Amino acid sequence: MMELQIFYFDTKHAIDVHDWIIEHSGGLQGYREIGLLDSALDHIQNDLYYPLFVEKLKHLIIAVNKFHPFNDGNKRSSLVLGAYFLEINGYGYCIERFIREMENIVVWLAESKINDALLLDILKSIIEEDEFTESLKLMIFESVQ
């Protein structure tokens, strides 16, 4: 199945969003390793590495969450930038659920309790509008214990 054109955003937009988040919810302004974010935003556009939208979304979330490009607010920014990536690519129908389900997931991801494969399964479930299966719920539960 061929996917539709995928729309991306640049590092300046990511910084602007992050700054807005910090301004409205508190924390330390600025960035520390913005080159890592810049690289990730370029890298997700490579269809050889990330052929599917959900794989691009997963890497975007991991890059903002785990690479710590900002001084503060990386988890919040990974959540909001992931939601924005969904929005600009026509996945608005699942953003409310994405934010609700991912609020704890981004914390557990930062704590290395959620791995790449599990994050991908979670995102697929959210995008496909499937309720989490019992096996997925169990994998999440076992990961965070």
C-alpha positions, -999 to +999 in steps of 0.1 A: +000+000+000+015+033-010+012+061+015+001+097+006+025+125+006+039+131+041+043+167+054+072+177+077+082+206+099+115+222+105+137+227+135+126+264+138+090+252+142+100+226+168+119+253+188+089+277+186+066+250+198+089+241+226+093+277+236+055+281+237+052+250+259+078+263+284+062+298+284+028+283+292+037+254+315+070+264+331+105+252+329+139+262+316+141+279+282+166+271+255+182+241+239+214+221+244+217+196+216+195+211+189+217+194+162+204+161+173+168+173+167+178+188+134+193+155+123+163+135+134+139+158+115+160+153+084+164+116+090+126+108+093+122+121+057+144+092+044+119+066+033+146+039+032+150+041+070+114+050+078+091+039+050+059+042+070+044+072+086+041+055+120+078+047+119+086+084+112+063+094+141+080+069+164+114+082+156+103+118+160+089+111+195+121+092+205+144+119+191+127+147+211+122+126+242+155+107+245+181+129+227+173+158+250+176+186+224+161+211+248+172+222+283+138+212+297+104+200+285+116+173+262+088+149+272+061+176+268+076+186+235+078+150+222+040+147+229+030+180+213+053+177+183+040+141+177+005+155+178+014+182+154+030+157+130-003+137+131-023+169+125-004+181+095-006+146+079-044+141+082-045+121+114-065+146+133-091+120+142-067+103+167-050+133+183-072+134+214-065+097+220-028+101+212-024+129+238-044+109+264-026+076+259+008+090+253+009+113+284+023+084+305+040+067+277+064+096+270+074+095+307+080+058+306+099+062+273+122+088+290+128+063+318+137+036+292+108+014+304+092+015+269+113+003+240+112+011+203+091-019+193+065-014+220+062+023+212+056+014+175+029-011+186+012+016+207+013+042+180-001+017+154-030+010+177-037+047+183-035+055+145-056+025+135-082+035+162-080+001+178-084-002+215-053-016+231-054-053+229-051-073+261-016-084+250-005-048+243-019-037+277+000-066+293+033-057+275+029-021+287+021-032+322+051-056+323+074-029+309+066-003+335+068-025+365 
